[in-house]
Amino acid sequence: MEPLTDLAQTASKLYGNPLSLAGQNPFAQRLSAGYDLMHRLGKDYIKPEFGLRTVDVDGIDVAIHERVEINKPFCELRRFKRFSDDPATLSKLKGQPAVLIVAPLSGHYATLLRDTVKTMLKDHKVYITDWKNARLIPLSDGKFSLDDYINYVQEFIRHLQGRYGNCHVMSVCQPTVPVLAAVSLMASRGETTPLSMIMMGGPIDARKSPTAVNNLAMSKSHDWFEHNVIYRVPTNFAGAGRRVYPGFLQHSGFVAMNPSNHAKSHYAYFQDLIKGDDASTEAHRKFYDEYNAVLDMDADYYLDTIKVVFQEFSLVNGTWDVKGVDGKVERVRPQDITTTAMFSVEGELDDISGSGQTKAVHGICSGVVASEQKHLEVPGAGHYGIFAGSRWRDIVYPQVKTFILRHQPAAASVAAAPATPASVKAKAVQAIAKPAKPAAKAAVKKVARK
């Protein structure tokens, strides 16, 4: 497609230039718009940037420095470190909870969670798993399986625990299953587990309210997937020869779920180009630059996920065995989790993870007391609405923030809390009660009166 899309882009510019002969054609605007649309439908979309430079923290602009904390062959642990020259704001930032956001490895890049990250940065130290495109990973780096995914998550959790004492984990969609497995294995070994887990729109039990995604996975055999959707990376990429589930096939699946909506959107874009509506065309480009940017997934990981999550339901059936980095095979036992609070979130209109699929986590994690478990169904929200957009910011995030803060150690919470008149008065009273010089006593009493 690349030569055709390049040609379409050239033709669009040619007809769109009023100074060219082609631009004098009475249908030039329509032809330019048509070729532009053709170019965008066929072009290859590069990985977008997070592009988070600042965040508003209680009215103060805080600078964001994005950096890679851990670089693994198939994933980068990315940190969004916040800086401020305001002493009160800096003190507040230091005491806030650390959160590991595990982004989905299911087609799109981690940048799809940009709104999630930006909102969380107001009140948390944020890290995210930034999964790499398998077509760019050399064969010399080996294969990547679902077991490797789980081992990565455990390593990242331990890294945050080593830095902050402990952390909270948020998983969005696909990673709810491997994250739960990772924490379960840590609990079974007697390791310290995260303070809380927030699981959003994931297929914990894909048997409940099956969607089109679930039905496809359940209606085809494991061999069918291996023989029909797995291809080798061509020679013009760094990962040449690697077996992958290609991004372009995944993108076709995304579009096939709502083809009429995408057709209407593209036709509206075509009309806006003709009308010269720059604001609308730019909004369309911004959305589809993100939506159309997809990565290839390693074949072993993809096939493992199909088998374990959508065909054998190994997690809920208690039959899932995972191979660790030391080669030891361990059984996943969610019932061994006892000290990690759990918050599940579902969208009322989610057409990817059906109703009850995420909520099922509360039934299999019997070791967590009921008072430490919470479930939220977001009215009118689809799959993306629970982690991006107004419903995420206005409905979901306030409850997530409260849940995390409730399970954050008291010392950190106190450090993060701003001084109140009551707390200032209390400190002044304590100071008065201690022996002090007359002048010092007078000064403290004056502060207390204020």
N, C-alpha and C positions, 0 to 999 in steps of 0.2 A: 504493500500500500504506500510505502514511503515515496517512491517516485511520483505517484499520482497526487498525493497530498501536497508535495512540493510544487507540482505543476499548477494545482488548484490555487495555491497561495499566490503564485506569480500572476495568474490570470485575474485573481481578485484585485490585486494591486494595480494591474494594468487598466482594468475597466473602472477602477475607483479613482484613477487620477484624471482630473478634468483637463489637464494639459496634454494628455496623450491622444492619439487619433482614436483609439478604442474608447476613450472616455467621452468622446463626442457622440457616441451612439445613443439614440433616445432611450434604449433599454439598458444603458450602461450600469445604472445603479442596481437594477435587479440582477444583472449578470454578475456584478461584483459581489452582491450579497449571496447569490447562489454558490459561487466558487468559494467564498469565505466559509459558508456552512459546510461545504464538501471537505474543505481543508480541516476544519475542526472535528468533523466526524471521523476522519481517518488518521489524523496525526498521532504521534506518540507523545504522551504527556509525562513530563519529568516530575520527580518527587518535589512537592511544594515545600516551602519553608514554614516553620512555626511563626516566624516573624514577630515574636513577642518582645518588644523593646522596653515597655514600662507597664506598670499595673497600679491602679489607684487603691491605696490602703488608707481608708478613713480620710480621704481628701488630700493625701500626700502622694505625689508621683514617685514611685519606687522603680529604680532601674533594674532591668533583668539581664543577666548574663547567662547565655545558654552554653553549656559545655558537656562533653562526653565524660562521664565518670568512670565507666567500665566499657571497654571495647571487646566484644566477643565476636567470633567468626560470623554469627548469624544475627547478632543484635547489639545495639548500643544502649547502655543505661545512661539516659540523658537527664541532666539536672538543670533546673532553672533557678539559679542563685540570685537572690534579691539584695540590692544595695541601697543604702540611704545615708545621707549626711545629717538627718534629723535624729538627735539622740533618743527621743521618746519613741519614735517609729522603729529605730534600730533595735531598741530593747524589746519592743513588742514582737518584732520578727524573730528574734533569737529564741523566744519562748514558745513559738507556735509548733503544732504537731507536724511530724514528717510523714508524708504520704507517698507510697509507691503506686502509680497508676500503671496497670498492666494493659497495654493497648492490644486490640485484636490483631492476630495474624490471619486474616481471612480475606485478603484482596486489597484493601486500601492501606495507605501508609498511616503511621501514628498521628500525622498532622490532622487527620479527620477529627481528632479530639482536641483541636486547638481551643475551642470555646470552653471545654471541660477544664483544660489546664489553666487558661486565663482566669476563670472564675475561682478555681481552687487556690491560685496564687495569692489571693487577697488575705487568706487566713491560714495558709499552710506552706510548709517547705515541700516542694513538688519535684518528684522524679518520675520518669516515664520510660517504658520499654519501647525503643525505636527499632523495629524489626527491619532487617536488610532485605533487599531484593535478591532472591536466589539466583537470578540470571547473571548477577555480578559477582558471585562468590565462586572462586576457583574450586575445581574438583579436589585439589590437594587439601582443602579444609575439611574434607569428609562429608558425611551425610548428616542430616538433621531430622530427628524423629520427635514424636510427642513426648517421649521420655526425656530427651534433651531439653525441650521447652520447659518441662517441670523442673529439671535441674538448674536451668538458668534462673527461674523465678526464685528458687530457694537461695541461690547465691546472692541475688539482688536483695532479698529480704535480710539475709545475714549481714550484708554490707551496710544497710541502713541501721540495723540493730547495733552494729559495732560503732557507728558514728553517733547515734542518738540514744542508745539504750534500748529502744524499740521503735516500732513504726505502725502505721495503718496501711492497709492494702485495698485498692479499688480496682476491680476488674470489670471491663465493659464488653459485653456480648461473649464472643468465643472464649476468652481466657477464664471465664468463671469456672469452667470445669478443671483445667490444669492448675489454676491457682488453688482451688479447693483441695486438689490432690497434693500439691506441694505442702500446704499447711498441714494437711492430715498426716503426711509422712513425717514432718517435723514433730508433730504432737506425739506420734507413735514412738519416736526415738527419745522422747523426753526433752527435746529442744524447746527453747523459748519461742512461742508463736506470736504473730502480730497481735496488737491490742484489739484491732477490729478489722473486719472484712466487709467491704461494701460491694455487693454483686448486682450488676445492672444488666437486665435483658439478656440472660445467658441460658443455654440449653442444659441445665443441670439434669433435668429429666425430659428428654425430647419426646417421650411418649405422650405427654400431656398436651392437649390442643395442638396437634401437629399442623405445621404450616406447609406451604409449597416446598420450602427448603427441606423440611423433615421428610416429606413424602417422597421427594426425589431420592434422598439418601436411603430410605427404607425400601423403595420399590426396585432398586437396582442392586445387583450383586457387587461384592468387593472386586471381583475380576472385571466387571463391566467398567468400573471407574478406572482401573489400572490400564485397560486397553483402549479406552475412549477419550480420556481427558489428560493423560500423562504424555508429555513430549520431552524431547531433549533440547537443551538450549543450543541455538545455532552458533557457528564458529565466530561470528563477529561480536560476541560478548565474552566477558572475562570468565563467565561460568560455563563456557562451551562444553557440551557433553553431559551436563548435570540433568537428571530427570526432574521435571517440575510440572506443577499444574500452572499453566501460563496465565498471566494477568489478563490477556485479551479474552480468554474463555470465561474468566470470572466476571469481567465487565459485561460480556454478553448476557450472562446469567442475571446480573443486577438489572440490566435494561429490560430483560424479558419478564421480570416480575411486574413492571408497570409500564408497558410499551406505549400506551396511549398518552400517559402523562409526559413522557419524554418527547414524543412526537409533537405534542402541543407546544411544549417549551421551545423546541427547535424551530417550529414554524413561527412562533412569536418572535424569536430572535431574528429570523429572516425578515419579518415585517419591520421590526425596529431598526434594522440596518437600512432598509429602504427609506424609512421615515427620518433617519438620522438621529434617532433617540440614543444618544451616547450613554446616558446613565443606565438605561435598561440593558443595553448590549454589554456594558461593562459588568453589570451584576450577573448576567448570564455567563459571561466568560469566567468570572471569579468562582461561581459555583461549580461549573463543569471542569475547570482546571483542577479542582480538588477531586470531584467525583470521578473523573476519567483517569486520574493518576492511580494506576494499580501496579502491584508487584507480583512476581512469580513466587510460588511457594514450593519448597522442596517436596518431592513426591512422597518420601517416607512419612514426613509429618502430616501431609494432607490425607494420605491413605489410612494412617493410624487414627486420625481424628474421625474419619468416616466410620471406621470399624468400631472404635471404642465408644464414641459418643452417640452416633446415630443408628447403629445397627445392633450392637451387642448390649448397649446401655450398661457398660461395665461398672460405672460409678455407683449407680443406684442399686445394681444387683449385687454389689459387694464382691465382684470377681476381677477387679482391676489390679494387675501386678505391674510395677514400674521398676525399671533398671536404673540404678543410681550411677554416679560418676565412678564409683569404686567397683562397678560390675555386679554389685549385690542386688538381687531382686526382692522387692518389698511389696506387701499388699496395702492398698489404699484403704484406710479405715477412718472415715469422717467422724465416726462416733468417738474417736479418741481425742478430738478437739474439745477442750473444756474451758480454756481461759481466753478465747478469742470471741468477742461479741460479733454478731452477724446482722447485717442490714441488707435485705433484698429489695430491688426496685424493678417494677414491670410497667410497661405502657399498656393502656387499655386497648389500643388499636395496633399493637405490635404484630406485624405480618412476617417477622423473621423468627423470633422466639415467642411462641404462643403463650397464652395465659396459663399460669401455674408452673411453667417450666423452671423459672428461677425460684419461685416460692418453695419448690420442692426441697431446697437445701435445708429448710428448717426441720423437715421430717427425718433426714438422714444424719443430721448432726445432733444426735440425742444427748450428747455429753454437755451441750451448752444449755444452761438454764433458760427458761422461757423469758425471764425478765431481761436477759441479755440479747434477745432476738427481736427484730423489728421487720415489718414488711410494708411496702408502699406500692399501691397501684395508682399511676398517674392518669387522671381522667383526660380523655381526648388525645393522649400522646401516642405517637407511633414509635418505631424502634429508635430513630435518631432523636426524637423529642425528649427522651429521658436523660440524654447527656449533652445536648446542644440546643440552643434556642431559648425562647422565653420561658417555656415550662421547666426546663432544666434550671434556669437561673432563679425563677420565682417560686417554684414548688419543690423541686427535688433538692437543690443545693442547700437551702436553709436547714432542711432536715438532716442532710448528710453532715453539714457543719456541726450541728448540735450533737449528733450521734458520736462523731469523732471526739469532740470536746468532752463529752460525758465520760469517755473511756480513755482520756489522756491522763497520765499521772498528775497528781495535784500540784507538785512542785512546778511543772512546766506551765500548768494552767494559771497558777498564781503569778508566775513571772510574766505571762502574756497579758494579764489583766491590767487595765489602766487604773491609776490611782483615783479614788473617789473621795469626796469630802468626808464620808464616814471613816474611811481607812486613815486619812490624814489626821482626823481628830483622835482616833484610837491610838495612833503612834505618839501623838502629843501627850495624851493622858498617861501613857506608859512612861514617857520621858519625865513627866512631872513626878511620878511615883519614885523615881530613882534619886539618890543623893546628887546634888549638883550645886555649883556656885550660885549665889543669889542673883547675879546678873544673868546667868544662863537660864535660871528658873523663870525670871521675868520675861525673857525672850520666848521661851517655850509656851508660857501662858498666853502671850500675845498671839502666837500662831494658833493655839487651840481655840481662842475666842473667834478668830477669823474663820 
